Amino acid sequence: MRGAKVACGKIMLFADGLQENSGERRISDMARGWESKSVENQMAEAQQPLRISDSTEAAHAAEADRKRQRQALELQRERILSERTSSAHRREALSQALAAIEEKLAELGWSIHV
């Protein structure tokens, strides 16, 4: 912090040390305010890499994998539901595929949203 010059009740900041000149006094070493210390601490913390435990990282990876699987199965389900056919054999195959996909989705905690 810079020094302060005290004269006639006014304070002015200077960069040099404690001096006395013609009744005026300069104070250089002033304590930093808590705000600047807090900002400094926040900047130091922001520069440190985040430390995530292996178990937390594995849990996040597993959850992301489940989400990707569920999304892929939902897309397959939508594709099957959008298909139209006049063939009874093809409709039966689509119906079986839909049942298999919905079973896999149920294992992942998915339920039919009506």
DOPAKE-786590 format. One record per residue (C-alpha): residue number from 1; residue in three letters; x, y, z; chain. Coordinates in Angstrom, 2 decimals. Each point is the difference from the previous one (the first is absolute). Example, Ala and Ser with C-alpha at 12.3 -4.5 7.8 and 13.67 -1.06 7.14 Angstrom:
2
    n  res       xx       yy       zz  chain
    1  ALA    12.30    -4.50     7.80      A
    2  SER     1.37     3.44    -0.66      A
// end
This chain:
114
    n  res       xx       yy       zz  chain
    1  MET     0.00     0.00     0.00      A
    2  ARG     1.20     3.53    -0.52      A
    3  GLY     0.92     2.46     2.72      A
    4  ALA    -2.45     2.64     1.15      A
    5  LYS     0.74     3.69     0.40      A
    6  VAL    -1.88     1.58     2.90      A
    7  ALA    -0.37     3.79    -0.18      A
    8  CYS    -2.76     2.26     1.31      A
    9  GLY    -2.41    -2.92     0.49      A
   10  LYS     0.40    -1.25    -3.59      A
   11  ILE     1.62    -3.30    -0.94      A
   12  MET     1.87    -0.40    -3.28      A
   13  LEU     1.77    -3.15    -1.17      A
   14  PHE     3.73    -0.17    -0.82      A
   15  ALA     2.38    -2.83    -0.89      A
   16  ASP     2.87     0.92     2.33      A
   17  GLY     0.58    -0.78     3.69      A
   18  LEU    -0.70     1.79     3.29      A
   19  GLN     1.37     3.54    -0.14      A
   20  GLU    -0.60     3.32     1.61      A
   21  ASN     0.15     3.12    -2.15      A
   22  SER    -1.06     3.40     1.29      A
   23  GLY    -2.57    -1.34     2.43      A
   24  GLU    -1.35    -2.60    -2.44      A
   25  ARG     0.38    -3.69     0.63      A
   26  ARG     0.04    -2.88    -2.51      A
   27  ILE    -0.97    -3.52     1.01      A
   28  SER     1.03    -2.76    -2.40      A
   29  ASP    -0.61    -3.33     1.69      A
   30  MET    -3.74    -0.32     0.37      A
   31  ALA    -1.80    -3.24     0.70      A
   32  ARG    -1.85    -1.51    -2.92      A
   33  GLY    -3.75    -0.16     0.34      A
   34  TRP    -1.80    -3.32     0.34      A
   35  GLU    -1.55     0.51    -3.46      A
   36  SER     3.36    -0.12    -1.79      A
   37  LYS     1.08    -3.05     2.01      A
   38  SER    -3.25    -1.74    -0.89      A
   39  VAL     0.46     0.77    -3.70      A
   40  GLU     3.57    -1.26     0.15      A
   41  ASN    -1.12    -3.25     1.66      A
   42  GLN    -2.77    -0.50    -2.56      A
   43  MET     2.44     0.50    -2.87      A
   44  ALA     2.43    -2.50     1.52      A
   45  GLU    -2.77    -2.58     0.46      A
   46  ALA    -1.20     0.49    -3.56      A
   47  GLN     3.47    -0.76    -1.34      A
   48  GLN     0.24    -3.30     1.88      A
   49  PRO    -1.27    -3.02    -1.95      A
   50  LEU    -3.16    -1.60     1.30      A
   51  ARG     0.64    -3.27     1.76      A
   52  ILE    -2.66    -2.60    -0.64      A
   53  SER     0.29    -3.32     1.76      A
   54  ASP     0.29    -3.14    -2.11      A
   55  SER    -3.30    -1.34     1.30      A
   56  THR    -1.81     3.24    -0.85      A
   57  GLU     1.56     0.05    -3.45      A
   58  ALA    -0.99    -3.63    -0.58      A
   59  ALA    -3.55     0.73     1.15      A
   60  HIS    -0.26     2.93    -2.43      A
   61  ALA     1.36    -2.16    -2.84      A
   62  ALA    -2.46    -2.80     0.78      A
   63  GLU    -2.92     2.45     0.13      A
   64  ALA     1.04     1.56    -3.31      A
   65  ASP     0.23    -3.48    -1.58      A
   66  ARG    -3.49    -0.89     1.24      A
   67  LYS    -1.36     3.25    -1.36      A
   68  ARG     1.55    -0.66    -3.43      A
   69  GLN    -1.43    -3.53    -0.05      A
   70  ARG    -3.45     1.27     0.97      A
   71  GLN     0.07     2.69    -2.68      A
   72  ALA     1.04    -2.53    -2.67      A
   73  LEU    -2.79    -2.36     1.03      A
   74  GLU    -2.53     2.85     0.02      A
   75  LEU     1.02     0.92    -3.55      A
   76  GLN    -0.40    -3.63    -1.12      A
   77  ARG    -3.40    -0.12     1.66      A
   78  GLU    -1.13     3.17    -1.78      A
   79  ARG     1.22    -1.35    -3.34      A
   80  ILE    -1.97    -3.24     0.48      A
   81  LEU    -3.13     1.89     1.04      A
   82  SER     0.22     2.23    -3.06      A
   83  GLU     0.18    -2.93    -2.45      A
   84  ARG    -3.20    -0.93    -1.82      A
   85  THR    -0.40    -3.22    -1.91      A
   86  SER    -2.78    -2.04    -1.50      A
   87  SER     1.89    -3.28     0.46      A
   88  ALA    -1.21    -2.01     2.99      A
   89  HIS     3.37    -1.72     0.26      A
   90  ARG     1.84     3.36     0.11      A
   91  ARG    -2.45     1.39     2.58      A
   92  GLU     0.65    -3.03     2.22      A
   93  ALA     3.78     0.51    -0.30      A
   94  LEU    -0.36     3.69     0.87      A
   95  SER    -2.21    -0.87     2.96      A
   96  GLN     2.59    -2.46     1.34      A
   97  ALA     2.82     2.49    -0.52      A
   98  LEU    -2.01     2.67     1.81      A
   99  ALA    -0.62    -2.34     2.95      A
  100  ALA     3.73    -0.84     0.21      A
  101  ILE     0.98     3.67    -0.05      A
  102  GLU    -2.57     0.94     2.64      A
  103  GLU     1.27    -2.85     2.19      A
  104  LYS     3.58     1.32    -0.25      A
  105  LEU    -1.26     3.51     0.74      A
  106  ALA    -1.84    -1.27     3.08      A
  107  GLU     3.28    -1.52     1.25      A
  108  LEU     1.54     3.47    -0.28      A
  109  GLY    -2.80     1.52     2.08      A
  110  TRP    -2.04     1.34    -2.88      A
  111  SER    -3.79    -0.07     0.03      A
  112  ILE    -2.51     0.75    -2.73      A
  113  HIS    -1.03     3.65     0.09      A
  114  VAL    -3.58     0.38    -1.16      A
// end
